[in-house]
Amino acid sequence: MIEVREASPGEAQSWLDGWRERLQAWYGGCSGETQWVSQKVERRLTRWHEALGRHLFTVVAAGEPVGRLALAEVDDPQAMLLADLWISPQHRQRGYGREAVQWAIAFATERADQITMVTADDPAHDTVFGLFPVRAQIMMKALTPAIEQPEGVTGRPMTAHEFATWREEQVVGYASDIAGSGLMSEAEARERSETQIDELLPDGVHTPGHTFLCIEAEGEVVATNWLKHEYAPGTSFVFGVEVVSGNRGKGYGKAAMLLGEQVCLEAGDNQLGLNVFGQNSVAIGLYHKLDYVTVEKFRSLALTADH
């Protein structure tokens, strides 16, 4: 059995220094883009420092400190964020992490409607945080000039006429993905989808820094790929890749990604990231085959008195 108490100032500073080092190793292991790594680390630290409320605890077993637990009250979304759970290496594989998670759930239940976290793609994390469904994950790939060129397809810019129809399809599809992940209701998801797409594309198809690719096979548009360049240092980001209904299962999703990778290199970026919602196992499988690695897993759990 563990006990949990507030961390002392000295323990807090030691944890913060160690957390920064662990974040640096986490993101540095996913990317060689040093500015991107620094940005990811600083954003995690900033979210902790700017939280509405911060709670740092020491985990104790048999009278001995064995780890730290950091919880933060945040409002985007309004939740309790499990910012970090660290068990010292010599005390691992004794169940202390899982006990600390149960304690965190009880603590959060009195103060929030849900508990959220960001974890690495690590089997140990999957074990300790298995109660928390993966709602979405960020995946990324380092790009090289030797990109495989798909056969039988070509890519071209989307026209303004095509954009109008495509935009509505993006709003509907993105809202469906959000609602399907369990993050919010269908109505809330539709509103968020409309707002975010309008904010991202104030000038429609002519919005600077964006590429809208139409992928054609035998003169017919079979897929599209929406990419944002300089999304982060050295990084483009896939905002939406779609295969036209009736053309799925023919390799056009892969072709859209490969053509998109080439466009990103031409735009001056050397890595490409994307978000995939937790329930989309088909897309996750495709991205793994294309050598994308999971950088972050976003997890959340709705809290009730039963937890």
C-alpha positions in Angstrom: 0.0 0.0 0.0 1.2 3.5 -0.8 0.7 6.8 1.0 0.6 10.2 -0.7 1.6 13.5 0.8 2.4 16.9 -0.5 5.9 17.3 -1.9 8.4 19.5 -0.1 9.9 22.5 -1.9 13.2 20.5 -2.3 11.3 17.5 -3.7 9.3 19.8 -6.0 12.5 21.3 -7.5 14.1 17.9 -7.9 11.0 16.6 -9.7 10.7 19.6 -12.0 14.4 19.2 -13.0 13.9 15.5 -13.6 10.7 16.0 -15.5 12.3 18.4 -17.9 15.1 15.9 -18.5 12.6 13.1 -19.1 10.5 15.3 -21.5 13.7 16.1 -23.4 14.6 12.4 -23.7 11.0 11.6 -24.8 10.7 14.1 -27.6 14.3 13.9 -28.5 13.9 10.2 -29.1 11.1 11.0 -31.6 12.8 13.7 -33.6 16.2 15.1 -34.6 14.6 18.6 -35.1 16.1 20.3 -32.0 13.8 23.4 -32.2 10.7 21.2 -32.4 11.9 19.2 -29.4 12.5 22.4 -27.3 9.1 23.7 -28.3 7.3 20.5 -27.2 9.1 20.5 -23.9 8.4 24.1 -23.1 4.8 23.8 -24.0 4.4 20.9 -21.5 6.2 22.9 -18.8 4.2 26.0 -19.5 0.9 24.2 -19.3 1.9 23.0 -15.8 3.1 26.5 -14.6 0.0 28.2 -16.0 -2.6 25.7 -14.6 -5.5 27.0 -12.6 -4.3 24.8 -9.7 -1.2 22.7 -9.2 -0.9 19.7 -6.9 2.5 17.9 -6.6 2.6 14.9 -4.3 5.3 12.4 -3.1 4.4 8.8 -3.3 5.5 6.8 -0.3 5.7 3.1 0.3 6.9 1.5 3.6 7.9 4.9 4.8 10.2 5.6 1.9 9.6 8.1 -1.0 9.2 6.1 -4.2 8.0 8.6 -6.7 6.1 11.8 -7.6 2.6 12.5 -8.8 1.7 15.9 -10.5 -1.9 16.9 -11.0 -3.1 20.2 -12.5 -6.5 21.8 -12.8 -7.0 23.0 -16.4 -9.8 24.6 -18.4 -9.0 23.5 -22.0 -10.8 21.2 -21.6 -12.0 21.7 -18.1 -10.4 18.7 -16.3 -7.8 17.4 -14.0 -4.6 16.9 -15.9 -2.4 14.1 -14.8 0.8 15.9 -15.8 3.3 13.4 -14.6 3.6 10.2 -12.7 7.2 9.1 -12.0 8.2 6.0 -9.9 12.0 5.7 -9.2 13.6 2.9 -11.2 14.5 0.8 -8.2 10.8 0.7 -7.1 9.1 -0.2 -10.3 7.2 -3.3 -11.1 5.7 -3.4 -7.6 2.3 -1.9 -8.5 3.0 1.5 -7.0 2.2 3.3 -10.3 -1.2 1.6 -10.6 -1.9 2.5 -7.0 -1.0 6.1 -7.6 -3.3 6.2 -10.6 -6.2 5.0 -8.5 -5.4 7.6 -5.9 -5.2 10.3 -8.6 -8.7 9.3 -9.9 -10.2 9.5 -6.4 -8.5 12.9 -5.9 -9.8 14.2 -9.3 -13.3 12.9 -8.8 -13.9 15.4 -6.0 -12.7 18.3 -8.2 -13.4 17.6 -11.9 -15.6 15.8 -14.4 -12.7 14.1 -16.2 -9.1 13.3 -15.9 -6.8 13.7 -18.9 -3.1 13.0 -19.7 -0.5 12.8 -22.5 1.6 9.6 -22.5 4.4 8.2 -24.7 4.1 5.2 -26.9 5.5 3.0 -24.2 4.2 -0.5 -23.2 4.8 0.5 -19.5 2.5 3.5 -20.0 -0.1 1.3 -21.7 -0.1 -0.9 -18.6 -0.2 1.7 -15.9 -2.7 4.0 -17.7 -4.8 1.2 -19.2 -7.9 2.5 -17.6 -7.7 5.7 -19.7 -8.9 5.2 -23.3 -6.6 6.6 -26.0 -8.7 9.4 -27.6 -6.1 10.5 -30.2 -2.5 10.3 -31.0 0.1 12.4 -32.7 2.3 10.5 -35.2 5.3 11.8 -37.1 7.8 10.9 -39.8 11.3 12.2 -40.6 11.3 12.9 -44.4 14.1 12.1 -46.8 14.5 13.1 -50.5 14.2 9.4 -51.4 10.4 9.3 -51.0 8.7 6.4 -52.8 6.7 7.7 -55.8 3.3 6.1 -56.2 2.5 4.7 -59.6 -0.6 5.5 -61.7 -1.5 8.6 -59.7 -0.7 12.3 -59.9 -1.2 15.2 -57.5 -2.4 18.7 -58.4 -3.6 21.8 -56.5 -7.3 21.9 -55.6 -9.5 24.5 -57.4 -11.6 27.1 -55.7 -14.8 25.3 -57.0 -13.6 22.0 -55.6 -12.7 23.6 -52.3 -16.3 24.7 -51.5 -17.5 21.1 -51.6 -14.4 19.8 -49.9 -14.7 22.2 -47.0 -18.2 21.0 -46.1 -17.0 17.4 -46.2 -14.1 18.3 -43.9 -16.4 19.9 -41.4 -18.7 16.8 -41.3 -15.8 14.3 -41.2 -13.8 16.1 -38.5 -16.9 16.5 -36.3 -17.6 12.8 -36.7 -14.1 11.9 -35.7 -14.2 14.1 -32.6 -17.6 12.8 -31.5 -16.6 9.2 -32.2 -13.5 9.5 -30.0 -15.7 10.3 -27.0 -14.3 13.8 -26.5 -17.7 15.6 -26.8 -21.2 15.4 -28.1 -22.1 15.5 -31.8 -23.5 19.1 -31.6 -20.4 20.3 -29.7 -18.2 18.5 -32.2 -19.9 20.1 -35.2 -19.5 23.6 -33.7 -15.8 23.0 -32.9 -15.2 21.6 -36.4 -16.8 24.7 -38.1 -14.9 27.1 -35.8 -11.5 25.5 -36.2 -11.7 25.1 -40.0 -12.8 28.7 -40.4 -10.0 30.0 -38.1 -7.4 27.9 -40.0 -8.6 28.9 -43.5 -9.7 32.6 -43.4 -8.8 32.9 -47.1 -10.1 29.5 -48.2 -8.1 27.7 -50.7 -5.7 30.7 -51.0 -4.8 30.7 -47.3 -1.0 31.1 -47.1 1.1 28.2 -45.8 -1.5 25.5 -46.8 -1.5 23.0 -49.6 -4.6 21.3 -50.8 -3.8 18.3 -53.0 -6.1 16.5 -55.3 -4.9 13.0 -56.2 -6.0 11.8 -59.6 -6.1 8.3 -61.1 -7.2 7.9 -64.8 -8.4 11.5 -64.8 -10.6 11.1 -61.7 -10.1 12.7 -58.2 -9.7 9.7 -55.9 -8.3 11.4 -52.8 -7.3 14.7 -51.2 -4.7 15.8 -48.7 -4.7 19.1 -46.7 -1.3 20.1 -45.4 -0.1 23.0 -43.2 3.5 24.0 -43.7 5.7 25.4 -40.9 3.2 24.2 -38.4 6.1 23.8 -36.0 9.9 24.2 -36.4 10.8 22.2 -39.5 7.4 20.5 -39.5 4.4 20.3 -41.8 1.2 18.7 -40.5 -1.6 16.7 -42.2 -4.9 18.4 -41.3 -7.0 16.0 -43.4 -6.4 13.2 -45.8 -9.4 11.6 -47.4 -10.1 8.9 -50.0 -13.2 9.4 -52.1 -16.0 6.9 -51.4 -15.9 4.0 -53.7 -12.1 4.2 -54.1 -11.0 2.9 -50.7 -8.8 -0.2 -50.5 -6.9 0.7 -53.6 -3.8 2.3 -52.1 -4.9 5.8 -52.8 -4.6 6.8 -49.1 -0.9 5.7 -49.2 -0.5 7.6 -52.5 -2.0 10.8 -51.0 0.5 10.6 -48.1 3.5 10.0 -50.2 2.7 12.9 -52.6 2.0 15.0 -49.5 5.5 14.2 -48.1 7.1 15.3 -51.3 5.2 18.7 -51.2 6.4 19.2 -47.6 10.0 18.7 -48.5 9.6 21.2 -51.4 8.1 23.6 -48.8 11.3 23.4 -46.7 10.1 21.1 -43.9 11.9 17.9 -43.0 9.3 16.1 -40.9 5.5 15.5 -41.3 3.1 15.1 -38.4 -0.5 14.1 -38.1 -3.3 13.4 -35.7 -5.3 10.2 -35.7 -8.3 9.5 -33.5 -8.1 6.5 -31.2 -10.8 4.5 -32.9 -9.3 4.7 -36.4 -7.3 1.5 -36.4 -7.1 1.3 -40.3 -5.4 4.7 -40.5 -3.1 3.9 -37.6 -2.0 0.7 -39.4 -1.4 2.6 -42.7 0.8 5.2 -41.0 2.8 2.6 -39.2 3.5 0.9 -42.5 4.7 4.3 -43.9 7.2 4.6 -41.0 5.3 7.1 -38.9 6.0 6.8 -35.1 3.7 7.7 -32.3 4.9 10.8 -30.4 2.0 11.4 -28.0 -1.1 9.5 -26.9 -4.0 11.7 -25.6 -6.0 9.9 -23.0 -9.1 10.8 -20.9 -11.5 9.3 -18.5 -14.9 10.6 -17.5 -15.2 10.6 -13.7 -18.1 9.4 -11.7 -18.7 8.5 -8.1 -18.0 4.8 -9.1 -14.3 5.5 -9.9 
